[in-house]
Amino acid sequence: MNHLMVLDTRDKATQDAIIDMISWSLNIPSARIFPYTSLIDDLLLDPIDKMLLIIELENRLNIYLSPEEADAIETVQDASFFFQQRAAA
């Protein structure tokens, strides 16, 4: 699922925070993580590792996604979109 959208500064801040958290969690330089980075194809996470990463993001952001939303996350931008959407709700 690809959510192409124009990012405002709040969305950009959320995306940067998620990139930083993924970088820290996976011990990957943040300069190697982009909005289009695939959690499975680029970061080489298996489905369980992907879900564990999403759970960690939920806990660190104190924002919880539905199972359907979490399952739909394929890229960093998808994660930013769903967490931003949940934060605004």
N, CA, C and O of each residue as an XYZ file, in Angstrom:
356
protein
N       0.856     -1.172      0.000
C       0.000      0.000      0.000
C       0.895      1.225      0.000
O       1.732      1.388      0.888
N       0.724      2.076     -0.980
C       1.566      3.252     -1.094
C       0.704      4.494     -0.907
O      -0.272      4.700     -1.628
N       1.068      5.303      0.051
C       0.298      6.506      0.363
C       1.099      7.712     -0.066
O       1.851      8.282      0.725
N       0.937      8.109     -1.338
C       1.632      9.288     -1.814
C       0.860     10.506     -1.361
O      -0.342     10.633     -1.591
N       1.582     11.394     -0.712
C       0.934     12.592     -0.210
C       1.975     13.684     -0.069
O       3.173     13.406     -0.005
N       1.527     14.907     -0.020
C       2.420     16.015      0.244
C       2.562     16.119      1.753
O       1.573     16.245      2.476
N       3.797     16.064      2.215
C       4.036     16.103      3.653
C       4.066     17.538      4.138
O       4.778     18.369      3.572
N       3.300     17.843      5.183
C       3.471     19.134      5.814
C       4.549     18.964      6.885
O       5.071     17.861      7.050
N       4.891     20.008      7.604
C       6.008     19.928      8.552
C       5.731     18.939      9.676
O       6.660     18.299     10.170
N       4.482     18.800     10.090
C       4.139     17.845     11.140
C       4.343     16.412     10.641
O       4.866     15.566     11.366
N       3.923     16.145      9.388
C       4.123     14.829      8.804
C       5.611     14.531      8.652
O       6.052     13.411      8.906
N       6.383     15.535      8.238
C       7.831     15.368      8.071
C       8.476     15.080      9.425
O       9.383     14.253      9.507
N       8.031     15.738     10.472
C       8.577     15.485     11.807
C       8.259     14.062     12.264
O       9.105     13.389     12.853
N       7.039     13.609     11.990
C       6.666     12.237     12.343
C       7.513     11.250     11.555
O       8.022     10.277     12.113
N       7.664     11.496     10.273
C       8.465     10.608      9.434
C       9.915     10.572      9.916
O      10.506      9.496      9.992
N      10.494     11.721     10.241
C      11.873     11.771     10.738
C      12.004     11.019     12.058
O      12.993     10.322     12.282
N      11.009     11.159     12.933
C      11.041     10.454     14.218
C      10.978      8.946     13.996
O      11.688      8.193     14.661
N      10.144      8.506     13.078
C      10.038      7.076     12.791
C      11.332      6.557     12.179
O      11.787      5.468     12.531
N      11.928      7.314     11.273
C      13.222      6.914     10.702
C      14.265      6.786     11.808
O      15.024      5.818     11.834
N      14.306      7.754     12.719
C      15.263      7.692     13.835
C      15.020      6.473     14.713
O      15.972      5.818     15.135
N      13.766      6.163     14.992
C      13.447      5.003     15.835
C      13.815      3.700     15.134
O      14.351      2.787     15.763
N      13.532      3.607     13.841
C      13.896      2.407     13.093
C      15.415      2.270     13.049
O      15.954      1.177     13.226
N      16.088      3.373     12.815
C      17.554      3.375     12.787
C      18.121      2.859     14.098
O      19.000      1.997     14.110
N      17.614      3.388     15.195
C      18.088      2.981     16.520
C      17.759      1.512     16.786
O      18.610      0.754     17.252
N      16.540      1.123     16.492
C      16.075     -0.228     16.784
C      16.840     -1.291     15.994
O      17.178     -2.346     16.532
N      17.110     -1.010     14.718
C      17.753     -1.993     13.853
C      19.257     -1.764     13.712
O      19.945     -2.520     13.026
N      19.761     -0.718     14.365
C      21.186     -0.384     14.306
C      21.642     -0.178     12.862
O      22.658     -0.716     12.423
N      20.852      0.622     12.141
C      21.136      0.977     10.755
C      21.251      2.500     10.711
O      20.415      3.190     11.293
N      22.268      3.040     10.033
C      22.376      4.503      9.948
C      21.110      5.115      9.346
O      20.589      4.622      8.346
N      20.628      6.183      9.957
C      19.395      6.814      9.465
C      19.554      7.335      8.042
O      18.564      7.475      7.324
N      20.777      7.621      7.624
C      21.024      8.089      6.255
C      20.715      7.004      5.223
O      20.606      7.305      4.034
N      20.571      5.756      5.653
C      20.247      4.652      4.747
C      18.756      4.315      4.750
O      18.339      3.357      4.100
N      17.956      5.087      5.471
C      16.519      4.822      5.565
C      15.774      6.015      4.956
O      15.984      7.163      5.348
N      14.913      5.720      4.005
C      14.177      6.742      3.274
C      12.679      6.464      3.374
O      12.291      5.369      3.780
N      11.824      7.428      3.014
C      10.377      7.182      3.072
C       9.959      5.959      2.258
O       9.050      5.232      2.662
N      10.604      5.724      1.127
C      10.231      4.605      0.261
C      10.895      3.285      0.666
O      10.682      2.267      0.007
N      11.691      3.285      1.733
C      12.366      2.070      2.171
C      11.345      1.017      2.593
O      10.483      1.268      3.436
N      11.459     -0.168      1.989
C      10.569     -1.289      2.319
C      11.100     -1.992      3.561
O      12.287     -2.309      3.646
N      10.214     -2.233      4.521
C      10.624     -2.909      5.747
C      11.085     -4.331      5.460
O      12.010     -4.822      6.108
N      10.460     -4.994      4.507
C      10.805     -6.385      4.211
C      11.900     -6.469      3.143
O      12.906     -7.146      3.355
N      11.729     -5.804      2.014
C      12.675     -5.934      0.909
C      14.001     -5.199      1.150
O      15.063     -5.725      0.817
N      13.951     -4.001      1.719
C      15.163     -3.202      1.898
C      15.830     -3.420      3.261
O      17.056     -3.479      3.356
N      15.019     -3.537      4.302
C      15.578     -3.732      5.644
C      15.680     -5.205      6.020
O      16.170     -5.555      7.093
N      15.209     -6.054      5.122
C      15.329     -7.514      5.258
C      14.674     -8.068      6.526
O      15.192     -8.988      7.159
N      13.528     -7.488      6.879
C      12.778     -7.994      8.026
C      11.843     -9.102      7.556
O      11.218     -8.992      6.501
N      11.752    -10.166      8.340
C      10.733    -11.160      8.036
C       9.423    -10.661      8.656
O       9.443     -9.696      9.421
N       8.290    -11.290      8.346
C       7.007    -10.782      8.854
C       6.953    -10.641     10.381
O       6.327     -9.708     10.884
N       7.586    -11.534     11.113
C       7.570    -11.435     12.580
C       8.399    -10.246     13.039
O       7.976     -9.494     13.917
N       9.593    -10.069     12.444
C      10.426     -8.915     12.805
C       9.730     -7.603     12.458
O       9.843     -6.617     13.187
N       9.008     -7.601     11.337
C       8.255     -6.399     10.945
C       7.209     -6.065     12.015
O       7.074     -4.911     12.422
N       6.483     -7.069     12.458
C       5.454     -6.819     13.469
C       6.082     -6.381     14.797
O       5.542     -5.511     15.480
N       7.218     -6.979     15.164
C       7.905     -6.567     16.391
C       8.374     -5.120     16.300
O       8.304     -4.383     17.283
N       8.851     -4.708     15.129
C       9.260     -3.314     14.935
C       8.054     -2.389     15.070
O       8.147     -1.346     15.717
N       6.938     -2.752     14.475
C       5.733     -1.918     14.564
C       5.263     -1.828     16.014
O       4.857     -0.758     16.467
N       5.313     -2.930     16.737
C       4.937     -2.912     18.156
C       5.862     -1.980     18.939
O       5.412     -1.229     19.803
N       7.150     -2.037     18.631
C       8.095     -1.136     19.307
C       7.781      0.323     18.987
O       7.817      1.170     19.880
N       7.473      0.629     17.728
C       7.093      1.997     17.356
C       5.829      2.418     18.100
O       5.747      3.540     18.599
N       4.845      1.523     18.175
C       3.611      1.828     18.905
C       3.924      2.180     20.354
O       3.413      3.167     20.883
N       4.759      1.379     20.988
C       5.085      1.612     22.400
C       5.858      2.909     22.595
O       5.602      3.643     23.550
N       6.795      3.199     21.707
C       7.602      4.414     21.846
C       6.792      5.667     21.538
O       7.023      6.717     22.138
N       5.843      5.568     20.609
C       5.014      6.722     20.246
C       3.735      6.808     21.081
O       3.030      7.817     21.056
N       3.449      5.737     21.817
C       2.214      5.649     22.595
C       0.985      5.852     21.697
O       0.008      6.497     22.078
N       1.072      5.280     20.499
C      -0.001      5.300     19.509
C      -0.163      3.863     19.038
O       0.812      3.218     18.654
N      -1.382      3.367     19.066
C      -1.604      1.963     18.743
C      -2.461      1.831     17.492
O      -3.505      2.470     17.365
N      -2.000      0.987     16.569
C      -2.675      0.769     15.301
C      -3.562     -0.466     15.374
O      -3.344     -1.351     16.201
N      -4.553     -0.516     14.511
C      -5.363     -1.730     14.396
C      -4.508     -2.801     13.716
O      -3.540     -2.472     13.031
N      -4.851     -4.063     13.897
C      -4.098     -5.122     13.208
C      -4.084     -4.928     11.687
O      -3.086     -5.232     11.034
N      -5.178     -4.427     11.126
C      -5.245     -4.204      9.689
C      -4.287     -3.102      9.253
O      -3.624     -3.218      8.223
N      -4.218     -2.025     10.046
C      -3.288     -0.938      9.730
C      -1.846     -1.433      9.822
O      -1.039     -1.177      8.928
N      -1.527     -2.137     10.899
C      -0.160     -2.646     11.082
C       0.220     -3.580      9.940
O       1.347     -3.531      9.446
N      -0.709     -4.425      9.521
C      -0.435     -5.373      8.447
C      -0.218     -4.670      7.112
O       0.518     -5.170      6.261
N      -0.853     -3.512      6.921
C      -0.758     -2.776      5.665
C       0.557     -2.009      5.522
O       0.871     -1.530      4.432
N       1.319     -1.887      6.588
C       2.575     -1.131      6.534
C       3.621     -1.929      5.775
O       3.982     -3.042      6.159
N       4.100     -1.335      4.686
C       5.148     -1.958      3.886
C       6.402     -1.100      3.822
O       7.509     -1.619      3.685
N       6.227      0.223      3.924
C       7.357      1.145      3.817
C       7.389      2.080      5.027
O       6.458      2.118      5.832
N       8.472      2.822      5.127
C       8.594      3.828      6.189
C       7.490      4.868      6.036
O       6.917      5.314      7.030
N       7.188      5.253      4.807
C       6.130      6.237      4.570
C       4.767      5.701      5.009
O       3.949      6.449      5.544
N       4.523      4.414      4.787
C       3.267      3.812      5.258
C       3.174      3.940      6.774
O       2.129      4.311      7.308
N       4.270      3.631      7.463
C       4.280      3.737      8.929
C       4.008      5.170      9.348
O       3.212      5.409     10.257
N       4.663      6.130      8.693
C       4.443      7.543      9.010
C       2.991      7.933      8.811
O       2.404      8.629      9.640
N       2.413      7.479      7.700
C       1.027      7.799      7.385
C       0.082      7.282      8.465
O      -0.750      8.036      8.970
N       0.203      5.999      8.826
C      -0.718      5.418      9.793
C      -0.525      6.004     11.189
O      -1.511      6.258     11.881
N       0.710      6.223     11.618
C       0.925      6.804     12.945
C       0.445      8.244     12.994
O      -0.124      8.670     13.999
N       0.668      9.007     11.916
C       0.181     10.395     11.864
C      -1.338     10.422     11.876
O      -1.942     11.249     12.560
N      -1.963      9.518     11.119
C      -3.418      9.441     11.058
C      -3.987      9.113     12.436
O      -4.959      9.734     12.864
N      -3.394      8.144     13.135
C      -3.848      7.747     14.467
C      -3.652      8.870     15.473
O      -4.501      9.085     16.338
N      -2.537      9.587     15.366
C      -2.259     10.680     16.299
C      -3.284     11.797     16.151
O      -3.639     12.461     17.125
N      -3.754     11.998     14.925
C      -4.713     13.062     14.655
C      -6.136     12.670     15.060
O      -6.996     13.536     15.217
N      -6.382     11.379     15.229
C      -7.739     10.906     15.531
C      -8.134     11.209     16.963
O      -9.243     10.878     17.381
